[in-house]
Amino acid sequence: MSYNEQYDFYRKAVEETLQTAVPGDVPQPLQDAMRYSLLAGGKRLRPVLLLASYAMLNDDLTDALPFAAALEMVHTYSLIHDDLPAMDNDDLRRGRPTCHKVYGEGMAVLAGDGLLSLAFETMAESRHPKAFEALKELAMRCGTRGMVAGQCKDLQAEETGGDAETLQYIHLHKTADLLTAPVVMGLILAGADENQLAAGREFGKNLGMAFQIIDDILDETSDAKTLGKTVGKDAAENKCTWTRVYGLDKAREDAASYTEKAVNSLEIFGNRENFLKILAQRALVRVQ
């Protein structure tokens, strides 16, 4: 398969799994709010990363799909909460109104809470022999020493302006942790050894750094129609971003450097790493 065909294969497998992910006995309108955001489409980058990482060691994706779906639930919860007025105050996500604009702030908070809880329930119910290890990896990466910690520093930096050290911390945890988690989870589930896990962590970290730097660049240079969300908000809200600290030219240079590091970290996997290498290279030149 070509890269595009393989990506579509992974994404379709995830979409099919997500269609039935929210239980039918969840009360309304909570069920609709959860499904509204979870099924809003998008690149499904994180679950694709999990499946592709798993596939480097195991061709049968069946056992990995519940974890890929759970990962997208966690990502969606983070977007719902990130869009709230108390956080980034966004009206647009993936080209349509954000969850709180449709269902109200209270229901949006509950939808995010519900998706986070459902993610861990889904992983626990999989009964995969490595479920606990994968679950622990995601809990660490999305929690108070991971994504939530990055969000905390991001909010603080709006008041202080931040600096290079703060910026590095924000990007490592707010974004890179939730791109490292799927790679490591996929490898754990597929039975990777310690050297392979270390390579996966290095890939995820560097991919995540490059990805967020490109996000910072696009917020400054793109438009809402192309990006599918409000642009120019980073500067308006005094965000600590790579472009603000280093400027556009240095941001582009650093994104390319992190991408090269990500690609080089995969050599341990031989020929089976080509998909992830291309994914990292394409993320560098993305427009949305």
HELIX and SHEET records of a PDB file:
HELIX    1   1 TYR A    3  GLN A   19  1                                  17    
HELIX    2   2 LEU A   30  LEU A   38  1                                   9    
HELIX    3   3 LEU A   45  ALA A   55  1                                  11    
HELIX    4   4 THR A   62  ALA A   64  5                                   3    
HELIX    5   5 LEU A   65  ASP A   82  1                                  18    
HELIX    6   6 CYS A   99  TYR A  103  1                                   5    
HELIX    7   7 GLU A  105  GLU A  125  1                                  21    
HELIX    8   8 ALA A  131  CYS A  142  1                                  12    
HELIX    9   9 MET A  147  THR A  160  1                                  14    
HELIX   10  10 ALA A  164  ILE A  170  1                                   7    
HELIX   11  11 HIS A  171  ALA A  176  3                                   6    
HELIX   12  12 ASP A  177  LEU A  189  1                                  13    
HELIX   13  13 GLU A  194  THR A  221  1                                  28    
HELIX   14  14 ALA A  224  LEU A  227  1                                   4    
HELIX   15  15 LYS A  233  ALA A  236  1                                   4    
HELIX   16  16 TRP A  242  TYR A  246  1                                   5    
HELIX   17  17 LEU A  248  ASN A  264  1                                  17    
HELIX   18  18 GLU A  267  GLU A  273  5                                   7    
HELIX   19  19 ASN A  274  LEU A  284  1                                  11    
SHEET    1   A 2 LEU A  92  ARG A  93  0                                        
SHEET    2   A 2 ARG A  96  PRO A  97 -1                                        
END                                                                             
